[in-house]
C-alpha cells in the first residue's frame, strides 16, 4: 500500500481534478481513484474532463522570439528595455497562424506567419511599425475573410505629442500575406495619450484598443485615451483610409472608458463593449451598430454587480447570440478577481445574469482575470484567461474552459499545458494586460500565445496549438 500512499501524497493533492474529486462520496472513491490514475498517465498535453473525455489535445510548443531580461526605470522613449512581449494571434481557415509581438529592444512591432506544422513562412520577422526611436506596444492582428493575403495590424505607439501621456493609435496593412506592410497610418492624431485604459488617475493599462473586420470587409477600430473618451473609426476600402474618429462614450464629467472590445455578426452587425475607471463597482457596457459603425445605439449594461467588471471580450455566433466574458473583482478594482460569462439572445438589448466560470481554480491559483474569447463554426465557446498564483504578483500561466452547448455549461478550468514559463518568468504584457492571446478558427483549431520575462535573465514569446476533442 506504500505506493498508493505515496501516489496520493504526490499526485492527488496536486492534481487539477482535486478540487472536484474531494467532493466525491466515499462509496464512489474506487471509481474516482481509477479516474485519477487514468488522467495522471494520459498522453502529455491532453486535458481530461471529469467524464474521462479529452477536452483539448495540445501539440508541441513553437518558440517565436526570445530576448534579454532588462526592464529599466521608465524614462519615456529613452527607457532601457531589452525584452520581447505583447504577443497576439489570428488563425485562418487552414490553421495558418499570424502573430505580432513587440520587441522592446528594437521598440517595434514584429510579424511572422506559421503554417499549421509550426514552420515559419517568412524568412525572418517583418518590422511593421518601423519607428526605432518610439516604443510600439500591444498589437492586434486581423486576417481578411475574403482576401486571403490581406493582414491588418493595429497597435499603440508611445508618441509624446504635447499631452501629459504619450500614445497614438497606428494601423498598417499587408496585401502579400505579411511579407511587407504599407507605411503606418496614425488613426488618432491627438495629444491625449491614446491607448490608455485608466482605472484611476495613478493606474492604467496600455493596449486599450481593438480591431475587427466585418464579413463584408469593413474594418473597425476602437480605442480609449487617458482622459476618458472612447473613440471609433472605420475603413470601407480595406484599410486604405479611415473615417474621422467619433466619440462613443467618456469625456466631460463621464467616467473614463477603458478596455474596448469589438465583434461583428454574420449580418455585419457590430458590437462594442467597454468598462469604466474611477468606479469600484464599474459594469460592462455593450453598444450595437446596425450600419457598420456609422452610428451606435444606447449601451446596455451586461450585469450590475458590486465588484469591478473589467477587460470584456465579445463574440457573435451563427444564431446571432452575443457572448461576453469579463473579469470581475470580489470588491474594489484591485481585489482578487474571477472570470464571468454572459450572453444575449436579443442583439445585446438584454443579457442573462453573469456567471463565474473560472472556478474551481486549478491548484495553487488564487485569481483569474483578463480573459480572451473564441468561437468555432459549431458555436463551441472557448475562454482563456490569465491565472494568478498570488493576487499581489503578476500572472503566471494561462487557463482555459470550453462550452459545447453554446454557453449553457462550461468545462472545469484547466491550465493550458506549457503556458507557464519553466524558467520561472512571470507572464508578460508588462505595458498592460489588455491583450488578445487566443484565436479559434471555424474548424475548432485553437492557438494560444504567451510571453514571459525573468528579470535580469531572459524573455520569450511562444505559441501553443490545440484541437477540441471529438471534432
C-alpha positions in Angstrom: 0.0 0.0 0.0 3.0 2.3 0.3 2.9 3.1 -3.4 -0.7 4.1 -3.1 0.0 6.4 -0.1 2.9 8.0 -2.0 0.7 8.4 -5.0 -2.0 10.1 -3.0 0.6 12.4 -1.4 2.4 13.3 -4.6 -0.4 13.3 -7.1 -3.8 13.6 -5.5 -3.2 16.9 -3.7 -1.5 18.4 -6.8 -3.9 17.1 -9.4 -6.1 19.5 -11.4 -9.2 17.4 -10.6 -8.5 17.5 -6.9 -11.0 20.4 -6.2 -13.7 18.3 -7.9 -12.8 14.8 -6.6 -12.6 15.9 -2.9 -16.4 16.2 -3.1 -17.0 12.6 -4.4 -18.9 10.4 -1.9 -16.8 7.7 -0.2 -18.8 5.0 -1.9 -17.5 6.2 -5.3 -13.8 6.6 -4.3 -12.7 3.5 -6.1 -14.1 4.9 -9.4 -12.6 8.3 -8.6 -9.2 6.8 -8.0 -9.4 5.0 -11.3 -10.2 8.3 -13.0 -7.3 9.9 -11.2 -4.9 7.2 -12.2 -6.0 7.3 -15.9 -5.9 11.1 -16.1 -2.4 11.1 -14.5 -0.9 8.8 -17.1 -2.8 10.2 -20.0 -0.9 11.5 -23.0 1.0 14.6 -22.0 -0.7 17.8 -23.1 -4.2 16.5 -23.0 -6.6 17.9 -20.5 -9.0 15.3 -19.1 -12.5 16.1 -18.0 -14.4 14.6 -15.1 -16.2 12.3 -17.5 -12.9 11.0 -18.9 -13.2 12.6 -22.3 -10.3 14.6 -23.8 -11.0 18.4 -23.8 -8.3 19.9 -25.9 -5.4 17.9 -27.3 -2.3 20.1 -27.4 0.6 19.8 -29.8 4.2 20.8 -29.4 5.2 24.4 -28.5 6.6 26.7 -31.2 9.2 29.2 -30.0 8.5 32.6 -31.6 11.0 35.0 -30.2 13.5 35.5 -27.4 15.2 38.5 -25.9 17.0 39.8 -22.9 15.6 40.4 -19.4 16.2 44.1 -18.9 13.4 46.4 -18.0 14.9 49.6 -16.6 13.1 52.5 -15.0 10.6 54.4 -17.1 12.2 57.3 -18.9 9.7 57.7 -21.7 11.2 56.6 -25.0 14.7 56.8 -23.5 13.9 53.8 -21.3 16.5 51.0 -21.4 14.4 47.9 -22.3 15.6 44.6 -23.7 12.8 42.0 -23.8 10.1 40.6 -26.1 6.5 40.9 -25.1 2.9 41.6 -26.1 2.1 38.6 -28.5 -1.3 38.5 -30.3 -2.6 36.0 -32.8 -5.1 35.2 -35.6 -5.9 32.0 -37.4 -7.1 31.4 -40.9 -9.4 28.6 -42.1 -6.5 26.3 -42.8 -4.9 26.8 -39.4 -2.2 29.2 -40.5 -1.2 31.4 -37.6 -0.4 35.1 -38.0 1.5 36.5 -35.0 2.5 40.0 -34.0 4.5 41.0 -30.9 6.7 43.8 -29.5 10.5 43.8 -29.4 11.3 46.3 -26.7 15.0 46.5 -27.7 14.0 47.5 -31.2 11.0 49.5 -30.0 9.0 47.9 -32.8 6.1 45.6 -33.6 7.2 42.5 -35.5 5.2 40.0 -37.5 5.6 36.3 -38.6 3.4 33.6 -40.2 3.5 30.0 -39.2 1.9 27.1 -41.0 -0.1 24.5 -39.0 3.0 22.4 -38.7 4.8 25.2 -36.9 7.1 26.3 -39.7 7.6 30.0 -40.4 6.6 31.2 -43.8 8.7 34.3 -43.9 12.5 34.2 -44.0 12.5 36.5 -40.9 10.1 38.5 -38.9 8.8 41.6 -40.6 9.1 45.0 -38.9 5.6 46.5 -39.1 6.0 49.7 -37.1 9.4 50.9 -38.2 9.8 53.5 -35.5 13.1 52.6 -33.7 13.0 55.8 -31.5 9.5 55.3 -30.2 8.1 52.3 -28.3 5.4 50.3 -30.2 3.2 48.2 -28.0 0.3 45.8 -27.7 -0.7 45.0 -31.3 -3.9 43.3 -32.6 -3.8 41.3 -35.8 -6.8 40.6 -38.1 -7.0 38.5 -41.3 -9.3 39.2 -44.1 -12.0 36.5 -44.6 -12.4 37.5 -48.3 -8.9 38.4 -49.5 -6.6 35.7 -48.1 -3.4 37.6 -48.4 -4.5 40.6 -46.5 -3.3 41.2 -43.0 -4.2 44.1 -40.8 -2.4 45.3 -37.6 -3.4 47.9 -35.0 -1.1 49.0 -32.2 -0.2 51.7 -29.7 2.8 54.0 -30.4 4.1 55.9 -27.5 4.3 59.2 -29.2 4.5 62.3 -26.9 2.7 65.0 -28.8 2.0 67.6 -26.1 -0.2 65.9 -23.6 0.5 64.5 -20.2 0.7 61.0 -21.5 2.2 59.5 -24.7 0.2 57.5 -27.1 -1.2 57.3 -30.6 -3.1 54.5 -32.4 -1.4 53.3 -35.6 -2.5 50.9 -38.3 -0.8 49.1 -41.1 -1.9 46.6 -43.7 -0.3 43.9 -45.9 -1.6 42.6 -49.2 1.1 39.9 -49.7 0.4 37.7 -46.7 2.6 39.8 -44.3 5.8 39.8 -46.4 5.5 43.6 -46.4 3.3 46.3 -44.9 2.4 49.8 -46.0 3.6 52.9 -44.2 1.7 53.1 -40.8 -1.3 55.4 -40.5 -2.0 57.4 -37.4 -5.7 56.9 -36.7 -5.9 59.1 -33.5 -3.8 62.2 -34.2 -4.3 63.6 -30.7 -2.3 64.8 -27.7 -4.3 62.9 -25.1 -2.5 59.6 -24.5 -4.4 57.3 -26.8 -4.4 53.6 -25.9 -4.5 54.2 -22.2 -7.2 52.4 -20.3 -7.5 54.3 -17.0 -8.5 52.6 -13.7 -7.8 55.7 -11.7 -5.6 58.8 -12.2 -2.5 56.9 -11.0 -3.1 53.5 -12.6 -3.9 52.4 -16.2 -3.2 49.7 -18.8 -1.8 50.5 -22.2 -3.3 48.5 -25.1 -6.8 49.8 -24.6 -7.7 49.3 -28.2 -9.3 46.7 -30.6 -9.7 45.9 -34.3 -12.2 43.7 -36.1 -13.2 43.0 -39.7 -16.9 42.6 -40.7 -17.9 39.8 -43.1 -18.2 42.4 -45.9 -14.6 43.6 -45.3 -15.3 46.7 -43.3 -12.5 47.3 -40.8 -13.4 48.8 -37.4 -11.1 50.2 -34.8 -11.8 51.4 -31.3 -9.6 52.9 -28.5 -9.6 55.0 -25.4 -7.5 57.8 -24.2 -6.2 58.6 -20.7 -8.7 61.4 -20.2 -11.5 59.1 -20.8 -13.2 59.2 -24.3 -13.8 56.1 -26.3 -13.2 56.6 -30.0 -14.2 54.6 -33.1 -13.1 54.7 -36.7 -13.9 52.6 -39.7 -12.5 51.8 -43.1 -14.6 50.7 -46.1 -11.7 50.4 -48.5 -9.7 47.6 -46.9 -7.5 49.8 -44.8 -6.6 52.4 -47.5 -8.2 55.1 -45.4 -10.2 55.5 -42.2 -13.1 57.7 -41.2 -12.7 60.6 -38.8 -12.9 59.2 -35.2 -16.2 59.6 -33.5 -16.6 59.6 -29.7 -18.8 56.8 -28.4 -18.5 57.3 -24.6 -16.5 59.1 -22.0 -15.3 62.7 -21.9 -16.5 65.6 -19.8 -17.9 64.5 -16.5 -18.4 60.9 -17.6 -16.3 58.1 -16.1 -13.2 57.3 -18.2 -13.9 54.4 -20.7 -11.5 51.5 -20.6 -10.8 48.2 -22.4 -12.9 48.3 -25.6 -13.7 45.1 -27.5 -15.3 44.7 -30.9 -17.2 41.8 -32.6 -19.1 41.5 -35.8 -22.1 39.3 -36.6 -22.7 37.4 -39.9 -25.2 40.1 -40.9 -22.5 42.8 -40.4 -24.0 44.0 -37.2 -21.3 45.4 -35.0 -20.9 45.3 -31.2 -18.7 47.4 -29.0 -18.0 46.6 -25.3 -16.1 48.5 -22.6 -15.9 49.2 -18.9 -15.1 52.4 -17.0 -12.5 53.6 -14.5 -12.8 55.7 -11.3 -15.6 53.5 -10.1 -15.1 50.4 -7.9 -18.4 48.9 -9.0 -18.0 49.5 -12.7 -20.1 47.4 -15.0 -19.6 46.2 -18.7 -21.4 48.2 -21.4 -22.3 46.9 -24.8 -23.5 49.1 -27.7 -24.7 47.8 -31.1 -24.4 49.3 -34.6 -26.6 48.1 -37.5 -24.8 50.4 -40.0 -21.3 49.1 -39.6 -20.2 51.7 -37.1 -21.7 54.9 -38.6 -23.9 55.1 -35.5 -24.3 53.2 -32.3 -27.4 52.6 -30.1 -27.5 53.3 -26.4 -25.3 50.8 -24.5 -26.8 48.0 -22.4 -25.4 47.0 -19.0 -24.3 43.4 -19.1 -24.6 42.8 -15.3 -24.9 45.2 -12.4 -22.7 44.0 -9.6 -20.8 45.3 -6.5 -17.4 44.2 -7.9 -15.3 45.9 -10.6 -16.0 44.4 -14.0 -13.1 44.7 -16.5 -11.5 43.7 -19.8 -14.5 42.5 -21.7 -14.3 40.4 -24.9 -17.1 39.7 -27.4 -18.1 37.1 -30.0 -21.2 36.6 -32.1 -22.3 33.1 -33.1 -24.3 31.8 -36.2 -27.6 32.3 -34.5 -26.8 35.9 -33.5 -26.2 35.1 -29.8 -23.8 37.7 -28.4 -21.3 36.1 -26.0 -19.4 38.3 -23.4 -16.7 37.4 -21.0 -15.0 39.7 -18.5 -13.0 39.9 -15.3 -14.9 40.6 -12.0 -13.2 41.6 -8.8 -14.5 40.4 -5.4 -14.7 44.0 -4.2 -12.7 47.0 -5.3 -10.8 47.2 -8.7 -7.6 45.7 -7.3 -9.1 42.9 -5.2 -8.8 39.2 -6.1 -10.8 38.6 -9.3 -12.5 35.8 -11.3 -13.8 35.4 -14.9 -17.5 35.8 -15.7 -19.6 34.9 -18.8 -22.9 36.3 -20.0 -24.9 36.1 -23.3 -27.7 37.9 -25.1 -30.2 36.4 -27.4 -31.8 39.7 -28.5 -29.0 41.6 -30.1 -27.4 42.9 -26.9 -30.6 44.6 -25.7 -30.6 42.4 -22.6 -28.2 39.8 -21.1 -28.6 36.7 -19.0 -27.1 37.0 -15.5 -23.4 36.8 -15.5 -21.9 33.5 -14.3 -18.5 32.8 -12.9 -16.7 30.2 -15.0 -13.1 30.3 -13.7 -13.7 28.2 -10.6 -12.8 25.8 -9.2 -9.4 27.3 -9.7 -6.6 24.8 -10.7 -4.2 24.0 -7.8 -2.1 26.8 -6.4 -4.2 29.5 -8.2 -5.8 32.4 -6.3 -7.3 34.5 -9.1 -8.2 34.8 -12.7 -8.5 37.9 -14.9 -8.1 39.4 -18.4 -9.9 36.8 -20.5 -9.9 36.1 -24.2 -12.8 34.6 -26.2 -13.2 32.5 -29.3 -16.0 30.6 -31.2 -15.9 27.8 -33.9 -18.4 27.0 -36.6 -20.3 24.7 -34.3 -20.7 27.6 -31.8 -18.5 25.9 -29.2 -17.2 28.6 -26.9 -13.6 28.9 -25.8 -12.5 31.1 -22.9 -8.9 31.7 -22.0 -7.6 33.8 -19.0 -4.5 34.8 -17.0 -4.0 32.9 -13.8 -2.6 34.4 -10.6 -0.9 32.2 -8.0 -0.9 35.2 -5.7 -3.0 38.3 -6.4 -0.1 40.5 -5.2 2.1 39.2 -8.0 2.0 39.1 -11.8 0.2 36.3 -13.6 1.9 33.1 -14.4 0.4 30.7 -16.9 -3.0 30.6 -18.6 -6.2 28.6 -18.0 -8.9 27.6 -20.4 -12.5 26.4 -20.3 -14.9 25.4 -23.1 -18.6 25.1 -23.7 -20.1 22.6 -26.2 -23.6 23.9 -25.8 -23.3 27.5 -26.8 -22.5 28.8 -23.3 -25.1 26.8 -21.4 -22.4 24.9 -19.4 -18.6 25.1 -19.3 -15.9 22.5 -18.5 -13.9 22.8 -15.3 -10.9 25.2 -15.8 -7.6 23.6 -16.8 -4.2 25.0 -17.1 -3.0 25.2 -20.7 0.0 22.9 -20.9 3.3 24.7 -21.4 1.7 28.1 -20.8 3.8 28.6 -17.7 7.5 29.5 -18.3 9.6 26.7 -16.9 12.4 29.1 -16.2 10.3 30.9 -13.7 9.4 34.0 -15.6 6.1 35.8 -15.0 3.7 36.3 -17.8 4.5 39.3 -20.0 2.3 42.2 -21.1 4.2 44.5 -18.7 2.8 47.5 -20.5 -0.8 46.4 -19.9 -2.9 43.2 -19.7 -5.5 44.2 -22.3 -4.4 41.6 -24.8 -5.8 39.1 -27.2 -3.9 35.8 -26.7 -6.4 33.4 -28.1 -7.5 32.5 -31.7 -10.0 29.8 -32.8 -10.9 29.1 -36.4 -14.1 27.6 -37.8 -12.8 24.0 -37.7 -12.0 24.2 -33.9 -8.3 24.7 -34.2 -7.1 26.6 -31.1 -4.0 28.8 -30.9 -2.7 30.4 -27.7 0.3 32.8 -27.4 2.1 33.9 -24.3 5.2 35.8 -23.2 7.3 35.8 -20.1 10.0 37.9 -18.6 12.5 36.7 -16.0 14.1 39.9 -14.8 17.8 40.2 -15.4 17.9 37.0 -17.4 15.7 36.5 -20.4 12.3 36.8 -22.1 10.4 34.8 -24.7 7.3 34.6 -26.8 5.8 31.2 -27.7 2.8 29.6 -29.4 0.6 26.6 -28.3 -1.8 24.8 -30.6 -4.7 22.5 -29.8 -7.9 20.9 -31.1 -11.1 20.3 -29.2 -11.6 16.6 -28.6 -14.5 14.9 -30.5 -14.4 17.2 -33.5 
